[in-house]
Amino acid sequence: MSASFPRGALDGSGRDVGETVARWEYLIVVMPPFGPPTRTPGGSDAVHTLNEEGALGWEAVTMMELADGRITTLLKRPRLGP
């Protein structure tokens, strides 16, 4: 037996109409070569790149090494608009 909801309480996917759904946009960046770790913030080209993207609202989600040894970073940020 299914539950009974007031007409219009759920959308087509079964979510509460009042529920907010996060919408994201994604960016994949090939990173510059990573240098040795430093104690200086932004001390390497790779960290500088991440800081630049972070200033634009991008958040690093994961990094992956490609077959040729380059590193890519998946970034996300909230999508504005529909």
C-alpha positions as a printed Julia matrix, in Angstrom:
82×3 Matrix{Float64}:
  0.0    0.0     0.0
  1.46   3.39   -0.95
  1.47   6.46    1.24
 -0.98   9.19    0.5
  0.33  12.76    0.06
 -1.52  16.03   -0.4
 -1.93  16.83   -4.1
  1.19  18.67   -5.38
  3.34  17.87   -2.34
  5.88  15.89   -4.38
  7.52  16.6    -7.71
  7.93  13.97  -10.46
 11.02  12.46   -8.82
  9.33  12.03   -5.44
 11.17  14.94   -3.79
  9.35  17.31   -1.49
  8.47  20.38   -3.54
 10.07  22.59   -0.88
 13.37  20.66   -0.99
 16.29  22.59   -2.51
 18.44  20.65   -4.96
 22.06  21.73   -5.37
 23.09  22.33   -8.98
 26.78  22.2    -9.88
 29.0   23.07  -12.79
 32.28  21.23  -13.31
 35.71  22.04  -14.7
 38.67  19.74  -15.41
 42.1   21.37  -15.28
 45.45  19.86  -16.27
 47.79  20.9   -13.48
 51.28  22.29  -13.92
 54.0   19.96  -12.64
 53.99  19.58   -8.87
 57.18  20.77   -7.23
 58.47  19.64   -3.88
 56.25  20.58   -0.93
 56.92  23.98    0.65
 55.7   25.76    3.76
 54.96  28.87    1.69
 51.27  29.16    0.74
 51.01  29.09   -3.04
 54.7   28.2    -3.23
 54.31  25.89   -6.25
 52.74  26.46   -9.66
 50.18  23.73   -8.96
 49.05  25.31   -5.69
 49.02  28.73   -7.35
 46.66  27.31  -10.02
 44.36  25.83   -7.36
 44.33  29.13   -5.47
 43.44  31.04   -8.65
 40.53  28.7    -9.39
 39.44  28.78   -5.74
 39.24  32.57   -5.9
 36.74  32.12   -8.76
 34.56  29.85   -6.59
 35.87  26.47   -7.78
 36.45  23.69   -5.24
 38.82  20.79   -5.99
 36.95  17.49   -5.8
 39.57  14.96   -6.89
 42.87  14.6    -8.73
 43.84  11.89  -11.17
 47.11  10.95  -12.83
 46.89  10.42  -16.6
 48.86   7.72  -18.43
 51.41  10.33  -19.54
 52.06  11.39  -15.92
 50.13  14.67  -16.02
 47.72  15.39  -13.19
 44.15  16.56  -13.78
 41.91  18.09  -11.16
 38.13  17.95  -11.17
 36.65  21.18   -9.78
 33.05  22.08   -8.97
 31.12  25.18   -7.95
 27.45  25.97   -7.44
 25.72  26.7   -10.73
 23.93  30.01  -10.91
 20.57  30.11  -12.62
 18.48  27.24  -13.94
